[in-house]
Amino acid sequence: MSVLLVGFDSAWTARNSGALVGATLDCDGRMRAIGPPLVANFAQAEEAISGWQEKHHPVRTLILIDQPTIVRNERSQRPVENIVSSAISLRYGGMQPAYTGRQGMFDREAPIWRFLGRFAGAADLNAPRARSLVIETYPALTILARDWTLPDYQRPNTGRLPKYNPVRRTFRQEDWVGLCRRLKGYFDHRWGLEAISQWIASAGQIAPCKPDQDCLDACLCLLVAIELAEGRECLVVGNQDSGYIVVPANERLEAELATRCKRTKRDPQLWLRRFGLG
């Protein structure tokens, strides 16, 4: 009996490709990588995950996806984005808003809804009993939660996010190498995930293209799935009604986001909580 763990960095639209990576967690606690990350669009991701389910017969499938799964607002930011974006922008990052007016991403025909429909919908974190749980995560916030930010002389108290997107002018090769090194160290400490660790090691030695970054983000998504599967507490920002994001727990980040809640006249106890699958 096993649990299937999936990290999916979707590209938000049907035309673009993201990346997918998977592993299994056996009842004896051993993890096994299904293989290195794969470039995949929504249709390919659906087929790959379904194929893994047929092959491994998991008792549960845990999919951590880098895309909003609950979007009910017609415009502007979701509340969770309004809370999180301050921490991201403070460290020179940016966060895309999700709203139903974004055609191809969150309108009625957007591929995310078909994907969710195939895997039991957006996970209900108030009662996570479904055999398939699709949970929204966010790699940039996971980097903050893991304390993988970099020193910045202008903001010594917060540092900055790595600039590892190769299609942007701000890209820094040393940031890419450093993030690969940290992520490899995380996977190195979990036996059975050599295929993923080796891919990250190889990626850290090249000048990446966009699919490489997508694959690395998929690994960051898988990291959160592993944390949950191992019974560790994670941090939930947001709520079931308007959307949430799940990342590893971090007291400093939680305190920062609680301050943001208060500044935006939100009760932190209603918008931040610890979550685990036990």
KAPE-V561790 format. One record per run of one state. SS is the DSSP state (@ for helix, = for strand, . for the rest). FROM is the first residue (numbers start at 0). TO is the last residue. If there is no record, write none. Layout:
ss | from | to
SS | FROM | TO
SS | FROM | TO
This chain:
ss | from | to
. | 0 | 0
= | 1 | 8
. | 9 | 16
= | 17 | 25
. | 26 | 29
= | 30 | 32
. | 33 | 36
= | 37 | 39
. | 40 | 40
@ | 41 | 55
. | 56 | 58
= | 59 | 64
. | 65 | 77
@ | 78 | 89
. | 90 | 109
@ | 110 | 117
. | 118 | 120
= | 121 | 121
. | 122 | 130
= | 131 | 135
. | 136 | 137
@ | 138 | 144
. | 145 | 148
= | 149 | 149
. | 150 | 151
@ | 152 | 154
. | 155 | 158
= | 159 | 159
. | 160 | 171
@ | 172 | 187
. | 188 | 192
@ | 193 | 202
. | 203 | 208
@ | 209 | 228
. | 229 | 232
= | 233 | 238
. | 239 | 241
= | 242 | 247
. | 248 | 249
@ | 250 | 262
. | 263 | 266
@ | 267 | 270
= | 271 | 274
. | 275 | 277
